[in-house]
Amino acid sequence: MTPLLETRGLKRHFGGLKAVDGVDFTLMPGEIRAVIGPNGAGKTTFVSLVCGRITPSAGTIVFQGRDITNLPAHRRVRQGIAYTFQITSVFPNLSVYDNVALPVQRTLTDGRSQKALREGAIEALQRTGLADRAGVPAGQLAYGHQRLLEVAMGLALRPRLLILDEPTQGLSDGEIEDFVRLVQEVASEATVLLIEHNMPLVMRLAHCITVLDAGRILAEGTPDEIRENVAVQQAYLGTITGEAAA
Amino acid sequence: MTGEVSPLRVYLLHAAIILALFALNFMLPPYHHGLMARIMVLAVFAMGYNMLFGYAGLLSLGHAMFFAAGMYGTGLAITHFGTGVPAAFACGIVAGAVLAFAIGLLALRTSGVAFMIVTMMFSQVFYLAILYFAAWTGGDQGMVLQQAARVATLGPLVLDLSHPVGRYMAALALFAIALFATLITVRSRWGRVLVAIRENEERTRMLGYDTFANKLAVTVLSGTIAAAAGSAFALLFGYVGANFAAVQYSILPLLWVLLGGAATTLGPLVGTVVMYYVTDTASSYTSAWLLIVGVVLIALVLFFPKGILGTLRERWAGWLP
């Protein structure tokens, strides 16, 4: 089986700061992969390189067997890479319906049918439980619902790879439960790459975890392996479990 | 913009506006009849500006060059090549479209304040070029289009554009086409993409849209509509002048659109009418009419920051496109 996504020697330096410093990363189709690491480990920079928001200093990115290193971001989205923003980035003055209609109308192949557009948009809203708020301006939604809308926009692109950058930040426990169900459902049709700080959530959801530290991969493995990994405990988990206990 | 509002009411309103303007042809006294024809042509210019500024959120300070490109494309074709009205009109539109494409390619590499400065700079270059090539353009004297050159013949149809009724009807026809073209565009899926670019360009890009190509397309559309207005102005009023390429004609459409309501289909008309009549009334009382215009504008910005129709839509009529 060919990997869905592969990076080789991927680097991004900001002046003297090596945000991403030679990452070799392989992602198989159907996985839920979590990327964790301390603040400043380069997680967001890494996924931004994958989705094309920033260009790498060195290295290659291969998606579905095709080199996409030099492909502009909007073309990568069309290849099936969807990115949901860490800082909620919806269209606040447009209705919730318009927010999802935008990704849906771009993916429609027939291009004309009003019915298909409406159905696609309503489906994405129903999956995220936002259908009854379709007419509300997105900026008037509660924060948790804006996070869900952000995910709905990603889903509406019908991606092969869905990148979620700290999706549960600021959500209540109840909202997180809904979110877990949603990600598990999405994983049946798309590969999920998840950046997340909530450790119990990562341990429950991820098939495999990649730990980044100072721009490099520190460890990679199943949740159990990562939990037992001494290097990871020292670099990262120790402080987090300490925080969780406090 | 939700695509959910019943379109019937919207289309009826726009058709009623066109009918009302048609009826005014028979009701207005001669002075206002002539003024209204002028206002309709300039409202088309404002509608072109509104496509770019109101919907796509790109603030150009150089739209005088597109208006003037249409005007001079038409004027030069008639003066130097003796073309008929339809061919001259086509020359004006093509000149505006080509110029908008070239300027868009360069200016859209910038955004925000830099975009304003770059468009203004290109527009000044265009203005100075008109003055420099005076042998062709007539320099600051401009060109007068003779009455005989302004009679349009399309098969059996003869339309004298220098006659008040012919002029009014031609202006109304252009206005109606531009209005419905705007209405259809902004209610379309592409209109939704333009608004998305205005609201959050980075997010739009990350939904898979080539934002540069979309911005270039709307720049060309906007420049072409402005050029159509400029060309019509030359044909209807018989004068092609460099002052229409000067910086004030880049500022005026911005004021008209802000006054009427940016990103509303009828705002450009309302803004142009109000501004024209305020100017006209003020200048009949005092030579300090610019002061009165200024005070009115400041009051509007303070109390109606979204313009007349923008405020109306926000408070009472959310269905207005």
Interface residues (C-beta under 8 A of the other chain):
Chain A: C51 R53 P72 A73 H74 V77 R78 A82 Y83 F85 S89 V90 F91 P92 N93 L94 S95 Y97 D98 A101 L102 P103 Q105 R106 T107 Q114 L117 G135 M153 L157
Chain B: M1 T2 G3 E4 R189 R192 V193 V195 A196 E199 N200 E202 R203 T204 R205 M206 L207 G208 Y209 D210 T211
